[in-house]
């Protein structure tokens, strides 16, 4: 019986008395400042292929996660500490929950303060529309509002800088692409120029047309002379003119053979021309596209990459949001009674 009474005192009575004293006499009121923000992308959407402010939820969700990571980063924490007396404000609560209190083993450090910052700054993201809801819980309504303002200000500034870095890198890449395309076109032009000088052919198509006309003309001339020689041989077999006709026909046939050999020799080298011409055409098109992309990158570099749309500014709470004194005290009572029932 005495053991049961002792258990009742130590397991139920004392913890609940401490609980009542803490929750109704010591626990500092908590104030939550809340804000909502959305980050729109002005960079070209890979899935859309255009740069515009559009309701493209997947991009907004990714942007919101980027903003969240920036705000909760060490650099975000340092910015808040530099722009507000965050350490002092965090230590102004009760000795249990305040920074440097019981939960911190009554000690303090940069890492512990960063963890305190992370624990008291809640950032939730709606995956349907990419809206980020930020809530900071502190011991004073005005201070909670200022801490949240500082955190969001840093996040918006940093994500804007990140966007500008992306645009700058795209512009550098675009300029490099133009330079590479210009070198490729110069190389293609040089190859074509060397080919034409070496083979004395500017355009095989024009060359073949000219040679065909020459060959046709020589063949027709030879046929005409041959016809005249045959007619003269019939009418005047002993005429000295027949010999002249034969010499002219032989000369024309020699020129025909020479023209055929020349055309055949050029034909064996002309197969490279279509390849070189295609390389030139491709290089010119690539350079044209590269210059278009460079112009687009230059235009985009002058505009913001990300646009922060504030749906609601950090609020200044009029009433405390915690602790839930009655509920927390009741939970302690229920837990201690259950433990006592199990041990007795």
C-alpha positions as a Python dict, from the first residue, in 0.01 Angstrom:
ca = {
    (1, 'X'): (0, 0, 0),
    (2, 'X'): (283, 235, 87),
    (3, 'X'): (460, 151, -241),
    (4, 'X'): (142, 230, -433),
    (5, 'X'): (114, 566, -258),
    (6, 'X'): (475, 647, -333),
    (7, 'X'): (423, 558, -699),
    (8, 'X'): (115, 778, -707),
    (9, 'X'): (315, 1068, -562),
    (10, 'X'): (628, 1032, -778),
    (11, 'X'): (468, 911, -1100),
    (12, 'X'): (144, 1110, -1104),
    (13, 'X'): (130, 1386, -847),
    (14, 'X'): (475, 1544, -877),
    (15, 'X'): (493, 1538, -1261),
    (16, 'X'): (148, 1692, -1288),
    (17, 'X'): (226, 1964, -1035),
    (18, 'X'): (541, 2048, -1232),
    (19, 'X'): (337, 2038, -1551),
    (20, 'X'): (78, 2281, -1413),
    (21, 'X'): (346, 2514, -1279),
    (22, 'X'): (530, 2514, -1611),
    (23, 'X'): (238, 2544, -1854),
    (24, 'X'): (39, 2796, -1649),
    (25, 'X'): (318, 2988, -1481),
    (26, 'X'): (645, 2959, -1672),
    (27, 'X'): (590, 2864, -2037),
    (28, 'X'): (637, 3160, -2267),
    (29, 'X'): (360, 3236, -2519),
    (30, 'X'): (446, 3157, -2880),
    (31, 'X'): (361, 3378, -3177),
    (32, 'X'): (356, 3260, -3536),
    (33, 'X'): (421, 3490, -3830),
    (34, 'X'): (307, 3342, -4163),
    (35, 'X'): (364, 3434, -4526),
    (36, 'X'): (296, 3279, -4866),
    (37, 'X'): (513, 3316, -5172),
    (38, 'X'): (538, 3171, -5521),
    (39, 'X'): (839, 3177, -5754),
    (40, 'X'): (758, 3204, -6124),
    (41, 'X'): (1015, 3113, -6389),
    (42, 'X'): (1097, 3349, -6673),
    (43, 'X'): (1365, 3118, -6807),
    (44, 'X'): (1258, 2907, -7110),
    (45, 'X'): (1061, 2598, -7003),
    (46, 'X'): (1222, 2284, -7137),
    (47, 'X'): (880, 2127, -7181),
    (48, 'X'): (725, 2430, -7348),
    (49, 'X'): (1014, 2573, -7543),
    (50, 'X'): (937, 2935, -7473),
    (51, 'X'): (1015, 3203, -7218),
    (52, 'X'): (705, 3343, -7053),
    (53, 'X'): (522, 3378, -6725),
    (54, 'X'): (298, 3077, -6744),
    (55, 'X'): (111, 2871, -6489),
    (56, 'X'): (352, 2582, -6516),
    (57, 'X'): (317, 2410, -6180),
    (58, 'X'): (613, 2165, -6200),
    (59, 'X'): (854, 2458, -6242),
    (60, 'X'): (698, 2648, -5953),
    (61, 'X'): (724, 2342, -5727),
    (62, 'X'): (1095, 2303, -5813),
    (63, 'X'): (1150, 2673, -5756),
    (64, 'X'): (975, 2650, -5418),
    (65, 'X'): (1205, 2365, -5308),
    (66, 'X'): (1506, 2566, -5424),
    (67, 'X'): (1385, 2865, -5222),
    (68, 'X'): (1325, 2643, -4918),
    (69, 'X'): (1679, 2502, -4930),
    (70, 'X'): (1825, 2851, -4964),
    (71, 'X'): (1631, 2989, -4666),
    (72, 'X'): (1724, 2695, -4441),
    (73, 'X'): (2088, 2696, -4551),
    (74, 'X'): (2373, 2808, -4332),
    (75, 'X'): (2412, 3126, -4539),
    (76, 'X'): (2040, 3199, -4494),
    (77, 'X'): (2078, 3153, -4119),
    (78, 'X'): (2385, 3381, -4115),
    (79, 'X'): (2194, 3652, -4303),
    (80, 'X'): (1913, 3643, -4046),
    (81, 'X'): (2169, 3666, -3764),
    (82, 'X'): (2337, 3966, -3931),
    (83, 'X'): (2019, 4158, -3999),
    (84, 'X'): (1840, 4084, -3670),
    (85, 'X'): (1952, 4017, -3310),
    (86, 'X'): (1833, 3661, -3365),
    (87, 'X'): (2043, 3500, -3091),
    (88, 'X'): (1916, 3746, -2826),
    (89, 'X'): (1554, 3711, -2937),
    (90, 'X'): (1580, 3331, -2936),
    (91, 'X'): (1703, 3335, -2576),
    (92, 'X'): (1416, 3552, -2447),
    (93, 'X'): (1179, 3262, -2387),
    (94, 'X'): (1132, 3042, -2087),
    (95, 'X'): (1428, 2846, -1949),
    (96, 'X'): (1300, 2519, -2098),
    (97, 'X'): (1237, 2594, -2467),
    (98, 'X'): (1449, 2907, -2527),
    (99, 'X'): (1784, 2889, -2702),
    (100, 'X'): (2050, 2809, -2442),
    (101, 'X'): (1785, 2664, -2209),
    (102, 'X'): (1710, 2316, -2080),
    (103, 'X'): (1659, 2165, -2427),
    (104, 'X'): (2010, 2286, -2521),
    (105, 'X'): (2167, 2166, -2198),
    (106, 'X'): (2198, 2529, -2088),
    (107, 'X'): (2473, 2579, -2346),
    (108, 'X'): (2489, 2762, -2677),
    (109, 'X'): (2680, 2744, -3006),
    (110, 'X'): (2642, 2842, -3370),
    (111, 'X'): (2531, 2491, -3462),
    (112, 'X'): (2270, 2480, -3183),
    (113, 'X'): (2140, 2823, -3286),
    (114, 'X'): (2116, 2706, -3648),
    (115, 'X'): (1919, 2401, -3536),
    (116, 'X'): (1693, 2627, -3331),
    (117, 'X'): (1640, 2840, -3643),
    (118, 'X'): (1556, 2530, -3848),
    (119, 'X'): (1317, 2394, -3584),
    (120, 'X'): (1122, 2718, -3548),
    (121, 'X'): (1102, 2805, -3920),
    (122, 'X'): (849, 2587, -4099),
    (123, 'X'): (843, 2586, -4481),
    (124, 'X'): (571, 2379, -4647),
    (125, 'X'): (510, 2348, -5021),
    (126, 'X'): (183, 2280, -5199),
    (127, 'X'): (283, 2033, -5471),
    (128, 'X'): (-23, 2117, -5679),
    (129, 'X'): (48, 2486, -5737),
    (130, 'X'): (401, 2540, -5597),
    (131, 'X'): (295, 2786, -5325),
    (132, 'X'): (540, 2799, -5034),
    (133, 'X'): (394, 2874, -4690),
    (134, 'X'): (652, 3001, -4441),
    (135, 'X'): (586, 3016, -4067),
    (136, 'X'): (822, 3134, -3796),
    (137, 'X'): (740, 3071, -3432),
    (138, 'X'): (894, 3309, -3178),
    (139, 'X'): (834, 3465, -2838),
    (140, 'X'): (728, 3808, -2965),
    (141, 'X'): (489, 3895, -3251),
    (142, 'X'): (696, 4179, -3399),
    (143, 'X'): (1020, 3984, -3371),
    (144, 'X'): (866, 3676, -3535),
    (145, 'X'): (754, 3895, -3823),
    (146, 'X'): (1100, 4052, -3865),
    (147, 'X'): (1279, 3716, -3859),
    (148, 'X'): (1048, 3579, -4126),
    (149, 'X'): (1089, 3894, -4336),
    (150, 'X'): (1468, 3861, -4319),
    (151, 'X'): (1461, 3490, -4412),
    (152, 'X'): (1232, 3546, -4711),
    (153, 'X'): (1427, 3853, -4822),
    (154, 'X'): (1748, 3651, -4834),
    (155, 'X'): (1580, 3365, -5016),
    (156, 'X'): (1430, 3590, -5285),
    (157, 'X'): (1758, 3776, -5334),
    (158, 'X'): (1964, 3458, -5357),
    (159, 'X'): (1733, 3279, -5600),
    (160, 'X'): (1735, 3591, -5818),
    (161, 'X'): (2116, 3585, -5820),
    (162, 'X'): (2107, 3215, -5907),
    (163, 'X'): (1882, 3291, -6203),
    (164, 'X'): (2118, 3561, -6326),
    (165, 'X'): (2408, 3316, -6300),
    (166, 'X'): (2211, 3067, -6510),
    (167, 'X'): (2139, 3334, -6770),
    (168, 'X'): (2503, 3447, -6773),
    (169, 'X'): (2625, 3089, -6820),
    (170, 'X'): (2375, 3043, -7105),
    (171, 'X'): (2502, 3361, -7271),
    (172, 'X'): (2862, 3242, -7241),
    (173, 'X'): (2763, 2905, -7386),
    (174, 'X'): (2576, 3079, -7671),
    (175, 'X'): (2878, 3297, -7756),
    (176, 'X'): (3102, 2990, -7747),
    (177, 'X'): (2860, 2810, -7983),
    (178, 'X'): (2875, 3105, -8228),
    (179, 'X'): (3255, 3104, -8216),
    (180, 'X'): (3267, 2728, -8278),
    (181, 'X'): (3015, 2756, -8562),
    (182, 'X'): (3218, 3035, -8726),
    (183, 'X'): (3533, 2822, -8710),
    (184, 'X'): (3345, 2525, -8856),
    (185, 'X'): (3216, 2739, -9145),
    (186, 'X'): (3565, 2881, -9210),
    (187, 'X'): (3699, 2525, -9223),
    (188, 'X'): (3422, 2417, -9463),
    (189, 'X'): (3485, 2719, -9687),
    (190, 'X'): (3860, 2652, -9688),
    (191, 'X'): (3804, 2288, -9783),
    (192, 'X'): (3581, 2393, -10075),
    (193, 'X'): (3827, 2662, -10186),
    (194, 'X'): (4119, 2415, -10177),
    (195, 'X'): (3916, 2162, -10375),
    (196, 'X'): (3828, 2415, -10645),
    (197, 'X'): (4186, 2541, -10679),
    (198, 'X'): (4333, 2193, -10688),
    (199, 'X'): (4086, 2051, -10941),
    (200, 'X'): (4007, 2368, -11137),
    (201, 'X'): (3635, 2304, -11091),
    (202, 'X'): (3407, 2562, -10937),
    (203, 'X'): (3087, 2364, -10975),
    (204, 'X'): (3081, 2011, -11128),
    (205, 'X'): (2729, 2062, -11257),
    (206, 'X'): (2827, 2369, -11456),
    (207, 'X'): (3149, 2196, -11561),
    (208, 'X'): (2962, 1892, -11697),
    (209, 'X'): (2715, 2114, -11878),
    (210, 'X'): (2999, 2303, -12049),
    (211, 'X'): (3190, 1986, -12137),
    (212, 'X'): (2876, 1823, -12272),
    (213, 'X'): (2814, 2123, -12499),
    (214, 'X'): (3178, 2107, -12620),
    (215, 'X'): (3161, 1735, -12677),
    (216, 'X'): (2828, 1764, -12861),
    (217, 'X'): (2962, 2046, -13076),
    (218, 'X'): (3277, 1851, -13167),
    (219, 'X'): (3080, 1535, -13243),
    (220, 'X'): (2833, 1721, -13466),
    (221, 'X'): (3119, 1899, -13645),
    (222, 'X'): (3301, 1569, -13700),
    (223, 'X'): (2981, 1407, -13834),
    (224, 'X'): (2924, 1703, -14066),
    (225, 'X'): (3279, 1685, -14205),
    (226, 'X'): (3254, 1310, -14241),
    (227, 'X'): (2929, 1347, -14436),
    (228, 'X'): (3086, 1610, -14660),
    (229, 'X'): (3394, 1392, -14714),
    (230, 'X'): (3177, 1091, -14805),
    (231, 'X'): (2974, 1298, -15052),
    (232, 'X'): (3290, 1442, -15209),
    (233, 'X'): (3444, 1096, -15233),
    (234, 'X'): (3145, 984, -15438),
    (235, 'X'): (3138, 1284, -15665),
    (236, 'X'): (3511, 1350, -15702),
    (237, 'X'): (3717, 1059, -15573),
    (238, 'X'): (4047, 1213, -15683),
    (239, 'X'): (3988, 1555, -15529),
    (240, 'X'): (4270, 1686, -15306),
    (241, 'X'): (4002, 1836, -15076),
    (242, 'X'): (3917, 1487, -14951),
    (243, 'X'): (4255, 1471, -14780),
    (244, 'X'): (4188, 1799, -14603),
    (245, 'X'): (3850, 1670, -14483),
    (246, 'X'): (4014, 1355, -14346),
    (247, 'X'): (4272, 1558, -14157),
    (248, 'X'): (3997, 1779, -14009),
    (249, 'X'): (3791, 1474, -13909),
    (250, 'X'): (4096, 1311, -13744),
    (251, 'X'): (4169, 1634, -13557),
    (252, 'X'): (3810, 1656, -13431),
    (253, 'X'): (3812, 1291, -13322),
    (254, 'X'): (4134, 1353, -13129),
    (255, 'X'): (3973, 1652, -12956),
    (256, 'X'): (3664, 1442, -12874),
    (257, 'X'): (3883, 1170, -12715),
    (258, 'X'): (4082, 1435, -12526),
    (259, 'X'): (3760, 1601, -12401),
    (260, 'X'): (3620, 1264, -12291),
    (261, 'X'): (3938, 1179, -12100),
    (262, 'X'): (3940, 1524, -11933),
    (263, 'X'): (3575, 1491, -11830),
    (264, 'X'): (3637, 1139, -11698),
    (265, 'X'): (3935, 1257, -11496),
    (266, 'X'): (3730, 1538, -11342),
    (267, 'X'): (3442, 1300, -11281),
    (268, 'X'): (3665, 1081, -11063),
    (269, 'X'): (3734, 1384, -10842),
    (270, 'X'): (3390, 1541, -10849),
    (271, 'X'): (3237, 1298, -10598),
    (272, 'X'): (3386, 1508, -10316),
    (273, 'X'): (3200, 1821, -10425),
    (274, 'X'): (2852, 1722, -10291),
    (275, 'X'): (3008, 1634, -9952),
    (276, 'X'): (3194, 1964, -9931),
    (277, 'X'): (2886, 2157, -10046),
    (278, 'X'): (2671, 1980, -9784),
    (279, 'X'): (2930, 2058, -9514),
    (280, 'X'): (2917, 2425, -9616),
    (281, 'X'): (2537, 2432, -9605),
    (282, 'X'): (2523, 2259, -9266),
    (283, 'X'): (2789, 2491, -9121),
    (284, 'X'): (2600, 2797, -9245),
    (285, 'X'): (2273, 2671, -9089),
    (286, 'X'): (2442, 2590, -8757),
    (287, 'X'): (2597, 2938, -8748),
    (288, 'X'): (2257, 3094, -8823),
    (289, 'X'): (2094, 2901, -8536),
    (290, 'X'): (2385, 2980, -8302),
    (291, 'X'): (2349, 3353, -8370),
    (292, 'X'): (1974, 3334, -8308),
    (293, 'X'): (2037, 3161, -7974),
    (294, 'X'): (2303, 3419, -7886),
    (295, 'X'): (2062, 3704, -7957),
    (296, 'X'): (1795, 3533, -7749),
    (297, 'X'): (2040, 3477, -7461),
    (298, 'X'): (2146, 3844, -7473),
    (299, 'X'): (1782, 3954, -7454),
    (300, 'X'): (1707, 3717, -7165),
    (301, 'X'): (2020, 3824, -6974),
    (302, 'X'): (1872, 4170, -6927),
    (303, 'X'): (1554, 4042, -6760),
    (304, 'X'): (1502, 3863, -6424),
    (305, 'X'): (1515, 3484, -6433),
    (306, 'X'): (1283, 3426, -6140),
    (307, 'X'): (996, 3643, -6027),
    (308, 'X'): (891, 3624, -5661),
    (309, 'X'): (518, 3673, -5622),
    (310, 'X'): (421, 3744, -5261),
    (311, 'X'): (71, 3619, -5197),
    (312, 'X'): (74, 3733, -4835),
    (313, 'X'): (338, 3930, -4646),
    (314, 'X'): (474, 3808, -4310),
    (315, 'X'): (195, 3859, -4061),
    (316, 'X'): (217, 4020, -3719),
    (317, 'X'): (16, 3789, -3493),
    (318, 'X'): (-222, 3953, -3248),
    (319, 'X'): (-260, 3649, -3026),
    (320, 'X'): (-40, 3362, -2920),
    (321, 'X'): (-61, 3027, -3095),
    (322, 'X'): (82, 2824, -2811),
    (323, 'X'): (158, 2650, -2599),
    (324, 'X'): (-172, 2464, -2576),
    (325, 'X'): (-165, 2479, -2198),
    (326, 'X'): (-476, 2280, -2112),
    (327, 'X'): (-416, 2017, -2381),
    (328, 'X'): (-49, 1973, -2291),
    (329, 'X'): (-128, 1949, -1919),
    (330, 'X'): (-402, 1696, -1993),
    (331, 'X'): (-162, 1485, -2202),
    (332, 'X'): (84, 1479, -1911),
    (333, 'X'): (-195, 1371, -1677),
    (334, 'X'): (-309, 1088, -1906),
    (335, 'X'): (44, 961, -1964),
    (336, 'X'): (135, 963, -1593),
    (337, 'X'): (-186, 788, -1495),
    (338, 'X'): (-125, 516, -1756),
    (339, 'X'): (233, 467, -1634),
    (340, 'X'): (114, 451, -1272),
    (341, 'X'): (-156, 198, -1363),
    (342, 'X'): (103, -19, -1533),
    (343, 'X'): (354, -2, -1243),
    (344, 'X'): (132, -40, -942),
}
